[in-house]
């Protein structure tokens, strides 16, 4: 059986928002840009200035051996 990717979360204030991404400013000053698409589930309304928690997982786009 295939293993599901580990899930993570990031919480902060939305500082930029497009149809394809959300940029969040964390309390420690780090900026996180998270890609989104039509399958991204949204509860509530995304708006610049709103606090948000984003749940995500990591998937490799490519791999290269040396």
Order of alpha helices (4+ residues) and beta strands (2+ residues): beta-beta-beta-beta
